[in-house]
Amino acid sequence: MSTASPLTVRIASRASQLAMWQARHVTELIRQVAPELTVEIVPVTTSGDANQTDSLRSFGGLGVFTREVQKLVQDGRADLAVHSLKDLPTAATPGLALAGVPDRAETADAFLAPSSRPELVDFQQLPVGARVGTGSLRRQAQLLSVRPDLQLAEVRGNVDTRLRKLDEGEYDALILATAGLVRLGLGHRIRQRLGPPLMLPAVGQGALGIECRADDQATCELLGRLTNPRVLAEVSSERALLAALRAGCHAPVGAFCRATEDRITLEAVVLSPNGAERVEASGAARPEFAVELGQAVAEELSRRGADRLLRQP
């Protein structure tokens, strides 16, 4: 096992373009609070990145973008791991702690149309039977709940590959996360931002989650200096909701949480995969009760039938 200098911090990251942007972003955040540290990025290709053809659900889904990155930290080959928080399972990983949650980007999803169709600025303008690319069951179900005529299809590959498929006519539209597009300098491709009540984002969408070894006190303290308490309250509530529902990252569950200094509000929706059925619930609490709020909203969703919807294939 290699051993880094006490003044070197090694960041494990997926090797994808967006993940590397996130790792470089965290590198800059660390340099701002601890300029004496040298930061290195250790890229890894995950099973989710290596398999670009099958649907995520077909080969495990849960943790396909995080397991290999986490293992580098568990084995001591890296000191921390940077994740898109929406990809990080809610169950704790042995030996690791979610110790850093920096500022959050936009949570909305984005509607994209081919470059050759500048007139398409609203997803409701899509013709009957339009083919829409998105690998997210949550997005598919919410779109189908208002446009059951749409043909929803899995789309894999990095963002550039997806945009190429869109512009070549393989899809009539794409739905991607606004945060990722903006981070990659592709915000100009967004035709419409899709937010509540039409589209509730994924749990943790737009946020980064930084893990380190639970017994690495120095790194835990460092990541604590990067954490935005308001964002931590939001994602803690959302992740508590998902955990209480016993639903995975790829389930048809949407959650929209907003925190202020003295109040946190949470809206959530669970849908059937075909979008024909949906149950909703919401609540509010003080930020220090973020986890309890998430659990309470999940309990209300369950009372309204969410468990049955989540069991549907």
PAFI-948616 format. One record per residue (C-alpha): z, x, y; residue in one letter; residue number from 1. Coordinates in steps of 0.001 Angstrom, whole numbers. Last residue first. Layout:
BEGIN
<up=Z	east=X	north=Y	residuo=A	num=NUM>
...
! end
This chain:
BEGIN
<up=-11822	east=-41502	north=-3831	residuo=P	num=313>
<up=-9172	east=-43959	north=-2513	residuo=Q	num=312>
<up=-5606	east=-42683	north=-2808	residuo=R	num=311>
<up=-5326	east=-42089	north=932	residuo=L	num=310>
<up=-6141	east=-45749	north=1612	residuo=L	num=309>
<up=-3349	east=-46960	north=-683	residuo=R	num=308>
<up=-823	east=-44653	north=970	residuo=D	num=307>
<up=-1866	east=-45827	north=4434	residuo=A	num=306>
<up=-933	east=-49451	north=3746	residuo=G	num=305>
<up=961	east=-50647	north=6820	residuo=R	num=304>
<up=4329	east=-49475	north=5522	residuo=R	num=303>
<up=2781	east=-46058	north=4941	residuo=S	num=302>
<up=1596	east=-45901	north=8538	residuo=L	num=301>
<up=5124	east=-46763	north=9699	residuo=E	num=300>
<up=6582	east=-43973	north=7560	residuo=E	num=299>
<up=4034	east=-41539	north=8959	residuo=A	num=298>
<up=5032	east=-42535	north=12500	residuo=V	num=297>
<up=8689	east=-41882	north=11628	residuo=A	num=296>
<up=7947	east=-38503	north=10042	residuo=Q	num=295>
<up=5970	east=-37343	north=13042	residuo=G	num=294>
<up=8729	east=-38479	north=15376	residuo=L	num=293>
<up=11358	east=-36670	north=13297	residuo=E	num=292>
<up=9368	east=-33460	north=13581	residuo=V	num=291>
<up=9027	east=-33785	north=17362	residuo=A	num=290>
<up=12716	east=-34587	north=17938	residuo=F	num=289>
<up=13263	east=-31704	north=20385	residuo=E	num=288>
<up=10286	east=-33003	north=22361	residuo=P	num=287>
<up=12022	east=-36323	north=23199	residuo=R	num=286>
<up=10502	east=-39293	north=21429	residuo=A	num=285>
<up=7422	east=-41503	north=21305	residuo=A	num=284>
<up=5622	east=-43581	north=18697	residuo=G	num=283>
<up=2267	east=-44601	north=17305	residuo=S	num=282>
<up=720	east=-46363	north=14328	residuo=A	num=281>
<up=-2754	east=-47154	north=13025	residuo=E	num=280>
<up=-4242	east=-48463	north=9801	residuo=V	num=279>
<up=-7924	east=-48389	north=8948	residuo=R	num=278>
<up=-10291	east=-50066	north=6529	residuo=E	num=277>
<up=-14087	east=-50026	north=6421	residuo=A	num=276>
<up=-14324	east=-46337	north=7381	residuo=G	num=275>
<up=-16014	east=-45395	north=4094	residuo=N	num=274>
<up=-13302	east=-42847	north=3248	residuo=P	num=273>
<up=-10563	east=-45426	north=3924	residuo=S	num=272>
<up=-8818	east=-44667	north=7168	residuo=L	num=271>
<up=-5497	east=-43328	north=8413	residuo=V	num=270>
<up=-4771	east=-43295	north=12147	residuo=V	num=269>
<up=-2183	east=-41605	north=14321	residuo=A	num=268>
<up=-851	east=-41708	north=17882	residuo=E	num=267>
<up=2034	east=-39459	north=18919	residuo=L	num=266>
<up=3908	east=-39271	north=22219	residuo=T	num=265>
<up=6276	east=-36516	north=23346	residuo=I	num=264>
<up=8640	east=-36769	north=26283	residuo=R	num=263>
<up=10826	east=-34531	north=28463	residuo=D	num=262>
<up=8682	east=-31598	north=29573	residuo=E	num=261>
<up=5447	east=-33248	north=28554	residuo=T	num=260>
<up=3983	east=-33470	north=25083	residuo=A	num=259>
<up=784	east=-35052	north=23800	residuo=R	num=258>
<up=-36	east=-35833	north=20202	residuo=C	num=257>
<up=-3275	east=-37209	north=18784	residuo=F	num=256>
<up=-3495	east=-37569	north=15021	residuo=A	num=255>
<up=-6378	east=-38399	north=12701	residuo=G	num=254>
<up=-6155	east=-38739	north=8920	residuo=V	num=253>
<up=-9153	east=-39064	north=6577	residuo=P	num=252>
<up=-7876	east=-36162	north=4402	residuo=A	num=251>
<up=-9267	east=-32618	north=4796	residuo=H	num=250>
<up=-6040	east=-30899	north=5860	residuo=C	num=249>
<up=-4172	east=-32504	north=2978	residuo=G	num=248>
<up=-2158	east=-35708	north=2779	residuo=A	num=247>
<up=1408	east=-36042	north=1502	residuo=R	num=246>
<up=1917	east=-38694	north=4213	residuo=L	num=245>
<up=5153	east=-36927	north=5168	residuo=A	num=244>
<up=3311	east=-33614	north=5360	residuo=A	num=243>
<up=612	east=-35044	north=7626	residuo=L	num=242>
<up=3179	east=-36574	north=9992	residuo=L	num=241>
<up=5259	east=-33386	north=10053	residuo=A	num=240>
<up=2076	east=-31484	north=10907	residuo=R	num=239>
<up=1393	east=-33760	north=13881	residuo=E	num=238>
<up=4962	east=-33541	north=15181	residuo=S	num=237>
<up=5090	east=-29762	north=14809	residuo=S	num=236>
<up=1659	east=-29534	north=16442	residuo=V	num=235>
<up=2824	east=-31298	north=19573	residuo=E	num=234>
<up=6223	east=-29582	north=19816	residuo=A	num=233>
<up=4636	east=-26150	north=19408	residuo=L	num=232>
<up=2119	east=-27029	north=22118	residuo=V	num=231>
<up=4948	east=-27777	north=24543	residuo=R	num=230>
<up=6873	east=-24657	north=23534	residuo=P	num=229>
<up=3843	east=-22369	north=24178	residuo=N	num=228>
<up=4308	east=-19417	north=21811	residuo=T	num=227>
<up=3162	east=-15887	north=22633	residuo=L	num=226>
<up=6698	east=-14538	north=23111	residuo=R	num=225>
<up=7670	east=-16070	north=19760	residuo=G	num=224>
<up=4914	east=-13997	north=18214	residuo=L	num=223>
<up=6703	east=-10802	north=19284	residuo=L	num=222>
<up=10044	east=-12081	north=17976	residuo=E	num=221>
<up=8526	east=-12876	north=14588	residuo=C	num=220>
<up=6873	east=-9453	north=14596	residuo=T	num=219>
<up=10209	east=-7691	north=15164	residuo=A	num=218>
<up=12055	east=-9864	north=12643	residuo=Q	num=217>
<up=9718	east=-9187	north=9754	residuo=D	num=216>
<up=11692	east=-11117	north=7109	residuo=D	num=215>
<up=9512	east=-14237	north=7390	residuo=A	num=214>
<up=6337	east=-12200	north=7028	residuo=R	num=213>
<up=3916	east=-13192	north=9762	residuo=C	num=212>
<up=1916	east=-16307	north=10590	residuo=E	num=211>
<up=-48	east=-17199	north=13719	residuo=I	num=210>
<up=-1286	east=-20766	north=14158	residuo=G	num=209>
<up=-3984	east=-21500	north=16721	residuo=L	num=208>
<up=-4476	east=-24908	north=18307	residuo=A	num=207>
<up=-7651	east=-26864	north=19113	residuo=G	num=206>
<up=-7100	east=-29257	north=16210	residuo=Q	num=205>
<up=-3549	east=-29124	north=14828	residuo=G	num=204>
<up=-3841	east=-32385	north=12908	residuo=V	num=203>
<up=-7467	east=-33430	north=13135	residuo=A	num=202>
<up=-8637	east=-35281	north=16209	residuo=P	num=201>
<up=-8566	east=-39041	north=16846	residuo=L	num=200>
<up=-12043	east=-40435	north=17478	residuo=M	num=199>
<up=-12845	east=-43719	north=19209	residuo=L	num=198>
<up=-9403	east=-44242	north=20745	residuo=P	num=197>
<up=-9159	east=-41385	north=21373	residuo=P	num=196>
<up=-11667	east=-38527	north=21780	residuo=G	num=195>
<up=-15362	east=-37844	north=21311	residuo=L	num=194>
<up=-16790	east=-35448	north=23899	residuo=R	num=193>
<up=-20474	east=-36093	north=24547	residuo=Q	num=192>
<up=-23648	east=-34004	north=24794	residuo=R	num=191>
<up=-22104	east=-30650	north=23870	residuo=I	num=190>
<up=-24686	east=-27853	north=23646	residuo=R	num=189>
<up=-23569	east=-26372	north=26973	residuo=H	num=188>
<up=-20152	east=-25649	north=25421	residuo=G	num=187>
<up=-21737	east=-22948	north=23302	residuo=L	num=186>
<up=-19830	east=-19946	north=24660	residuo=G	num=185>
<up=-18169	east=-19289	north=21307	residuo=L	num=184>
<up=-14759	east=-20477	north=22513	residuo=R	num=183>
<up=-16384	east=-23593	north=23975	residuo=V	num=182>
<up=-18000	east=-24487	north=20657	residuo=L	num=181>
<up=-14798	east=-23873	north=18716	residuo=G	num=180>
<up=-12693	east=-26019	north=21037	residuo=A	num=179>
<up=-15158	east=-28927	north=21103	residuo=T	num=178>
<up=-14882	east=-29357	north=17334	residuo=A	num=177>
<up=-18146	east=-30323	north=15652	residuo=L	num=176>
<up=-20105	east=-33529	north=15089	residuo=I	num=175>
<up=-23807	east=-32959	north=14510	residuo=L	num=174>
<up=-26801	east=-35157	north=15256	residuo=A	num=173>
<up=-30215	east=-36196	north=13926	residuo=D	num=172>
<up=-29925	east=-33726	north=11055	residuo=Y	num=171>
<up=-32446	east=-31547	north=9178	residuo=E	num=170>
<up=-34646	east=-31688	north=12260	residuo=G	num=169>
<up=-35103	east=-27977	north=12960	residuo=E	num=168>
<up=-32770	east=-28241	north=15966	residuo=D	num=167>
<up=-29922	east=-29548	north=13817	residuo=L	num=166>
<up=-30433	east=-26977	north=11060	residuo=K	num=165>
<up=-30430	east=-24232	north=13716	residuo=R	num=164>
<up=-27251	east=-25633	north=15224	residuo=L	num=163>
<up=-25552	east=-25553	north=11833	residuo=R	num=162>
<up=-26611	east=-21968	north=11217	residuo=T	num=161>
<up=-25332	east=-20888	north=14643	residuo=D	num=160>
<up=-22006	east=-22598	north=13990	residuo=V	num=159>
<up=-21430	east=-20842	north=10685	residuo=N	num=158>
<up=-22445	east=-22501	north=7442	residuo=G	num=157>
<up=-21850	east=-25932	north=5961	residuo=R	num=156>
<up=-23057	east=-29474	north=6702	residuo=V	num=155>
<up=-21995	east=-32430	north=4574	residuo=E	num=154>
<up=-23895	east=-35633	north=5303	residuo=A	num=153>
<up=-23063	east=-38932	north=6997	residuo=L	num=152>
<up=-25850	east=-41531	north=7025	residuo=Q	num=151>
<up=-25048	east=-43939	north=9849	residuo=L	num=150>
<up=-25227	east=-47700	north=9332	residuo=D	num=149>
<up=-21441	east=-48141	north=9263	residuo=P	num=148>
<up=-21298	east=-47287	north=12997	residuo=R	num=147>
<up=-17801	east=-48151	north=14319	residuo=V	num=146>
<up=-15690	east=-47486	north=11194	residuo=S	num=145>
<up=-18426	east=-45160	north=9943	residuo=L	num=144>
<up=-17716	east=-42714	north=12760	residuo=L	num=143>
<up=-13991	east=-42722	north=12015	residuo=Q	num=142>
<up=-14569	east=-42210	north=8279	residuo=A	num=141>
<up=-17038	east=-39357	north=8749	residuo=Q	num=140>
<up=-14820	east=-37565	north=11259	residuo=R	num=139>
<up=-11797	east=-37665	north=8954	residuo=R	num=138>
<up=-13935	east=-36766	north=5914	residuo=L	num=137>
<up=-14961	east=-33607	north=7770	residuo=S	num=136>
<up=-18107	east=-31807	north=6627	residuo=G	num=135>
<up=-20168	east=-33163	north=9490	residuo=T	num=134>
<up=-23909	east=-33720	north=9844	residuo=G	num=133>
<up=-25244	east=-37040	north=11086	residuo=V	num=132>
<up=-28409	east=-38607	north=9659	residuo=R	num=131>
<up=-29455	east=-41668	north=11690	residuo=A	num=130>
<up=-29625	east=-44918	north=9726	residuo=G	num=129>
<up=-29995	east=-47101	north=12807	residuo=V	num=128>
<up=-31001	east=-44990	north=15794	residuo=P	num=127>
<up=-28475	east=-42817	north=17630	residuo=L	num=126>
<up=-27719	east=-44099	north=21124	residuo=Q	num=125>
<up=-24101	east=-44824	north=20121	residuo=Q	num=124>
<up=-23627	east=-41058	north=19833	residuo=F	num=123>
<up=-24031	east=-40788	north=23595	residuo=D	num=122>
<up=-26141	east=-38215	north=25482	residuo=V	num=121>
<up=-29383	east=-38474	north=23520	residuo=L	num=120>
<up=-32083	east=-38195	north=26227	residuo=E	num=119>
<up=-32315	east=-34411	north=25777	residuo=P	num=118>
<up=-33876	east=-34866	north=22299	residuo=R	num=117>
<up=-35770	east=-31624	north=21581	residuo=S	num=116>
<up=-32562	east=-29574	north=21789	residuo=S	num=115>
<up=-31275	east=-31624	north=18860	residuo=P	num=114>
<up=-28091	east=-33645	north=19442	residuo=A	num=113>
<up=-24440	east=-32618	north=19541	residuo=L	num=112>
<up=-21397	east=-34931	north=19660	residuo=F	num=111>
<up=-18117	east=-33060	north=20143	residuo=A	num=110>
<up=-14604	east=-33575	north=18782	residuo=D	num=109>
<up=-11689	east=-33588	north=21202	residuo=A	num=108>
<up=-8598	east=-31353	north=20928	residuo=T	num=107>
<up=-9311	east=-29090	north=23885	residuo=E	num=106>
<up=-7637	east=-25673	north=23667	residuo=A	num=105>
<up=-3965	east=-25116	north=22885	residuo=R	num=104>
<up=-1767	east=-22401	north=24345	residuo=D	num=103>
<up=-140	east=-20144	north=21750	residuo=P	num=102>
<up=1581	east=-21125	north=18459	residuo=V	num=101>
<up=3340	east=-18130	north=16881	residuo=G	num=100>
<up=5959	east=-17817	north=14145	residuo=A	num=99>
<up=4535	east=-19816	north=11246	residuo=L	num=98>
<up=6668	east=-17967	north=8696	residuo=A	num=97>
<up=5583	east=-16278	north=5467	residuo=L	num=96>
<up=7465	east=-15249	north=2307	residuo=G	num=95>
<up=6278	east=-18175	north=235	residuo=P	num=94>
<up=3694	east=-20285	north=2114	residuo=T	num=93>
<up=5199	east=-23387	north=3718	residuo=A	num=92>
<up=3486	east=-26676	north=2935	residuo=A	num=91>
<up=1593	east=-28008	north=5971	residuo=T	num=90>
<up=-1693	east=-26433	north=4913	residuo=P	num=89>
<up=-3397	east=-24320	north=7622	residuo=L	num=88>
<up=-6974	east=-25353	north=8412	residuo=D	num=87>
<up=-6064	east=-27472	north=11493	residuo=K	num=86>
<up=-4085	east=-24484	north=12768	residuo=L	num=85>
<up=-7196	east=-22370	north=13143	residuo=S	num=84>
<up=-5596	east=-19315	north=11650	residuo=H	num=83>
<up=-4396	east=-15859	north=12713	residuo=V	num=82>
<up=-2514	east=-13750	north=10172	residuo=A	num=81>
<up=181	east=-11185	north=10916	residuo=L	num=80>
<up=1343	east=-7765	north=9804	residuo=D	num=79>
<up=-1538	east=-6752	north=7565	residuo=A	num=78>
<up=-1812	east=-4881	north=4241	residuo=R	num=77>
<up=1819	east=-5753	north=3502	residuo=G	num=76>
<up=1030	east=-7766	north=388	residuo=D	num=75>
<up=2187	east=-11069	north=1940	residuo=Q	num=74>
<up=185	east=-10310	north=5075	residuo=V	num=73>
<up=-3043	east=-9622	north=3186	residuo=L	num=72>
<up=-2308	east=-12645	north=992	residuo=K	num=71>
<up=-2284	east=-14928	north=4033	residuo=Q	num=70>
<up=-5910	east=-14127	north=4816	residuo=V	num=69>
<up=-6937	east=-14782	north=1208	residuo=E	num=68>
<up=-5182	east=-18171	north=1207	residuo=R	num=67>
<up=-6315	east=-19415	north=4631	residuo=T	num=66>
<up=-9862	east=-20786	north=4659	residuo=F	num=65>
<up=-9789	east=-22348	north=1181	residuo=V	num=64>
<up=-6229	east=-23583	north=1801	residuo=G	num=63>
<up=-6789	east=-27177	north=713	residuo=L	num=62>
<up=-10420	east=-27868	north=-78	residuo=G	num=61>
<up=-10275	east=-27024	north=-3776	residuo=G	num=60>
<up=-13842	east=-26461	north=-4846	residuo=F	num=59>
<up=-15405	east=-29910	north=-4495	residuo=S	num=58>
<up=-13375	east=-30859	north=-1413	residuo=R	num=57>
<up=-15001	east=-28103	north=634	residuo=L	num=56>
<up=-18455	east=-29417	north=-177	residuo=S	num=55>
<up=-20633	east=-26932	north=-2029	residuo=D	num=54>
<up=-23287	east=-24808	north=-285	residuo=T	num=53>
<up=-21667	east=-22161	north=1928	residuo=Q	num=52>
<up=-19296	east=-20702	north=-649	residuo=N	num=51>
<up=-18260	east=-17290	north=720	residuo=A	num=50>
<up=-16669	east=-18734	north=3865	residuo=D	num=49>
<up=-14418	east=-21186	north=2034	residuo=G	num=48>
<up=-13588	east=-18528	north=-562	residuo=S	num=47>
<up=-12403	east=-16306	north=2281	residuo=T	num=46>
<up=-14136	east=-13210	north=3640	residuo=T	num=45>
<up=-11508	east=-10882	north=5102	residuo=V	num=44>
<up=-11279	east=-9078	north=8465	residuo=P	num=43>
<up=-8429	east=-6663	north=9324	residuo=V	num=42>
<up=-8076	east=-6527	north=13120	residuo=I	num=41>
<up=-6126	east=-3654	north=14713	residuo=E	num=40>
<up=-3693	east=-3829	north=17630	residuo=V	num=39>
<up=-2038	east=-803	north=19224	residuo=T	num=38>
<up=1249	east=-1702	north=20874	residuo=L	num=37>
<up=2580	east=-313	north=24167	residuo=E	num=36>
<up=964	east=-3166	north=26097	residuo=P	num=35>
<up=3465	east=-5668	north=24616	residuo=A	num=34>
<up=3242	east=-9017	north=26457	residuo=V	num=33>
<up=-361	east=-8744	north=27707	residuo=Q	num=32>
<up=-1494	east=-6629	north=24763	residuo=R	num=31>
<up=-289	east=-9326	north=22384	residuo=I	num=30>
<up=-2284	east=-12006	north=24201	residuo=L	num=29>
<up=-5361	east=-9767	north=24145	residuo=E	num=28>
<up=-5103	east=-9287	north=20381	residuo=T	num=27>
<up=-4577	east=-13032	north=19991	residuo=V	num=26>
<up=-7942	east=-13585	north=21667	residuo=H	num=25>
<up=-9554	east=-10912	north=19484	residuo=R	num=24>
<up=-8262	east=-12727	north=16381	residuo=A	num=23>
<up=-9550	east=-16053	north=17692	residuo=Q	num=22>
<up=-12985	east=-14611	north=18428	residuo=W	num=21>
<up=-12946	east=-13135	north=14914	residuo=M	num=20>
<up=-12211	east=-16592	north=13512	residuo=A	num=19>
<up=-15138	east=-18053	north=15446	residuo=L	num=18>
<up=-17641	east=-15483	north=14192	residuo=Q	num=17>
<up=-16438	east=-15660	north=10608	residuo=S	num=16>
<up=-14594	east=-12690	north=9098	residuo=A	num=15>
<up=-11379	east=-14605	north=8457	residuo=R	num=14>
<up=-8465	east=-12836	north=10049	residuo=S	num=13>
<up=-5623	east=-10462	north=9247	residuo=A	num=12>
<up=-4123	east=-8865	north=12361	residuo=I	num=11>
<up=-2591	east=-5391	north=12095	residuo=R	num=10>
<up=41	east=-4391	north=14662	residuo=V	num=9>
<up=459	east=-696	north=15376	residuo=T	num=8>
<up=3457	east=781	north=17218	residuo=L	num=7>
<up=5616	east=898	north=14079	residuo=P	num=6>
<up=2724	east=2880	north=12525	residuo=S	num=5>
<up=1024	east=1061	north=9691	residuo=A	num=4>
<up=1772	east=1580	north=6022	residuo=T	num=3>
<up=-934	east=1379	north=3406	residuo=S	num=2>
<up=0	east=0	north=0	residuo=M	num=1>
! end
